[in-house]
Amino acid sequence: MATVLQAAVREDFRGSRLSKIRQAGNIPAVVYGKAFGNKAVAVEEVAFIKTLRSQGKTGVFKLDIDGTQTDVMIYDMQYDSIKNEYLHIDFYAADMTSEMDADVPVHVIGESKGVKDGGVLQQAVYELSVRALPADLPDGIEVDVTDLDVNDTLLVKDLKSGANFEFNSEPEEVVVSILPPDEEPEEPAVDEGREPELVDGDPNAEAEKSGSDEEKQE
């Protein structure tokens, strides 16, 4: 049975109205596509989370907009980690007969020989671009590193495309590497007649994702 997410058209775009939508347990959203056009909607947050968990970001499902169903995918999500809530969703109205490009998450599986010998696994990319019909887009790309030894590198060209999708990423792009184990640094000698100097490092500041034009109006 196809997954159906209910949505309601919204016409009031004032910031105060968007806040009321969220306070009522809903998420402001927009649906767009070449043939569909552009339409502002709102979806119930709990129902959206269930859909996201069951379909994933690349899954195709039905969005019921006031009784009219449209095949859509989740194109973008804005999430406030402090308030623990979704701020805005972009849905893409998919043409099920035309191929499209999508970024698919990379999942590393297995334990490599190199890591067992003390090497360090370095994952260079966490998403890869693929091209396929909307219904054939994979939920993720599994990369098995079991046979990788120290100093081995896995490139995009080493991965196998699925039966119904192809990679868009550059063939020579590095996906995973097994780095040699770090050498233990020598401990500097401490003058017993002098207290060691303590230096505090500045914490890394995480850049906040900019909101959509609609959210900036609030």
C-alpha positions in Angstrom: 0.0 0.0 0.0 1.4 3.4 -1.0 2.3 5.8 1.7 0.1 8.9 1.7 1.0 12.1 3.6 -1.9 14.6 4.0 -1.2 18.3 3.2 -3.3 21.5 3.3 -2.8 24.5 1.0 -1.8 27.7 2.8 -2.1 31.2 1.5 -1.1 33.4 4.4 2.7 33.7 4.3 3.2 36.2 7.2 5.8 35.2 9.8 3.2 35.3 12.5 1.1 32.8 10.6 4.0 30.4 10.1 4.7 30.5 13.8 1.1 29.5 14.5 1.3 26.6 12.0 4.3 25.2 13.9 2.7 25.8 17.3 -0.3 23.7 16.1 2.0 20.8 15.4 2.4 21.4 11.6 5.3 22.2 9.3 5.2 24.9 6.6 6.2 23.4 3.3 6.3 24.0 -0.5 5.7 21.6 -3.4 7.3 22.3 -6.8 8.1 20.6 -10.1 8.4 21.4 -13.8 4.9 20.3 -14.6 3.4 20.9 -11.1 4.4 24.5 -10.6 4.7 25.8 -7.1 2.3 25.5 -4.2 2.7 26.4 -0.5 1.3 23.8 1.9 1.5 22.6 5.5 1.9 19.0 6.8 1.3 17.5 10.2 4.7 17.0 11.9 4.2 13.6 13.5 2.8 12.2 10.2 5.8 13.7 8.3 8.3 12.1 10.7 6.7 8.7 10.2 6.8 9.1 6.4 10.5 10.2 6.5 11.4 7.1 8.6 9.5 4.7 6.3 10.4 6.2 2.9 13.8 7.9 3.5 14.8 11.1 1.7 14.9 9.5 -1.7 11.7 7.6 -1.4 8.6 8.5 -3.5 5.3 8.7 -1.8 1.9 10.4 -2.3 1.2 13.9 -1.0 -2.5 14.4 -0.7 -3.1 18.1 -1.1 -6.8 18.8 -0.2 -7.9 15.6 -1.9 -5.6 15.6 -4.9 -2.6 13.2 -4.7 0.8 13.9 -6.2 3.9 11.7 -6.3 6.6 13.6 -4.4 10.1 13.3 -2.8 11.7 15.2 0.0 14.1 17.6 -1.6 15.2 19.6 1.4 14.5 19.9 5.2 15.3 22.7 7.6 15.6 21.5 11.2 16.1 23.5 14.4 18.2 21.2 16.6 17.8 23.6 19.6 14.0 23.6 19.5 14.0 20.0 18.2 11.5 20.8 15.4 11.3 21.0 11.6 11.1 24.5 10.3 10.3 24.0 6.6 10.1 21.2 4.1 10.7 21.3 0.3 8.8 18.6 -1.6 9.6 17.8 -5.3 6.8 16.8 -7.5 8.4 13.9 -9.4 7.8 12.9 -13.0 7.8 9.1 -12.6 8.7 8.7 -16.3 11.8 10.9 -16.4 15.2 10.2 -14.8 16.4 12.6 -12.2 19.6 13.2 -10.1 19.6 12.8 -6.4 22.2 12.8 -3.6 22.1 9.4 -1.8 23.8 8.7 1.6 26.8 6.4 1.7 26.8 3.6 4.3 30.1 2.0 5.2 29.8 -1.7 6.2 32.2 -4.3 7.4 35.5 -4.0 9.3 38.5 -3.7 7.1 41.7 -5.7 7.4 43.6 -2.4 7.7 41.6 -1.3 10.7 42.1 -4.6 12.4 45.8 -4.0 12.0 45.6 -0.6 13.6 44.8 1.5 10.6 42.3 4.4 10.6 39.3 4.4 8.3 38.6 7.8 6.7 35.3 8.3 4.9 35.8 11.1 2.4 32.2 11.5 1.2 28.9 10.8 2.9 26.7 11.3 -0.2 27.0 10.4 -3.8 25.0 11.7 -6.8 23.1 9.1 -8.8 20.7 9.3 -11.7 17.6 7.1 -12.1 13.9 7.1 -12.4 12.3 8.4 -9.2 11.0 4.9 -8.2 14.5 3.4 -8.8 16.5 5.8 -6.6 18.3 3.8 -3.9 17.8 4.6 -0.2 21.6 4.4 0.3 24.8 3.1 -1.2 26.5 0.3 0.8 30.3 0.4 0.7 31.9 -2.9 1.9 35.4 -2.2 3.3 36.2 -5.7 4.5 39.0 -6.3 2.0 40.6 -2.9 2.3 44.2 -3.0 3.8 46.3 -0.1 5.2 46.9 2.5 2.4 44.1 1.1 0.3 41.6 3.6 -1.2 38.2 3.0 -2.7 37.1 5.3 -5.5 33.7 5.9 -7.1 34.7 3.9 -10.1 35.3 0.9 -7.8 31.7 0.9 -6.8 29.1 -1.0 -8.8 26.1 0.9 -10.1 22.8 -0.7 -9.4 20.6 -2.3 -12.1 18.5 0.8 -12.4 20.8 3.7 -11.4 24.2 5.2 -12.4 26.7 7.4 -10.5 27.1 11.0 -11.5 30.1 11.6 -9.2 33.6 11.8 -10.7 35.0 8.3 -11.2 38.3 9.2 -9.4 36.6 10.7 -6.4 37.7 9.1 -3.2 35.0 7.4 -1.1 36.9 5.6 1.7 40.6 5.3 2.6 42.5 3.3 5.2 45.2 5.4 6.7 48.3 4.1 8.4 48.2 4.1 12.2 49.5 7.3 13.7 52.9 7.2 15.4 52.9 7.8 19.1 54.2 11.4 19.7 57.2 11.7 22.0 56.3 13.4 25.3 58.2 16.7 25.7 60.5 16.9 28.6 59.2 19.0 31.5 61.5 21.2 33.5 60.9 20.2 37.1 61.6 23.8 38.2 58.9 25.2 36.0 55.2 24.7 35.8 53.9 23.4 32.5 52.0 26.1 30.5 48.3 25.3 29.9 46.8 26.5 26.6 43.1 26.5 26.0 41.9 25.8 22.5 39.0 27.7 21.0 36.0 25.4 20.4 34.9 24.9 16.8 31.9 26.9 16.0 29.3 25.2 13.8 28.0 27.2 11.0 24.2 27.5 11.0 22.4 26.6 7.8 20.7 29.6 6.3 16.9 29.5 6.1 14.9 29.7 2.9 13.7 33.1 1.6 10.3 32.4 3.1 11.8 31.8 6.6 13.9 34.9 6.4 10.6 36.9 6.2 9.7 35.9 9.8 
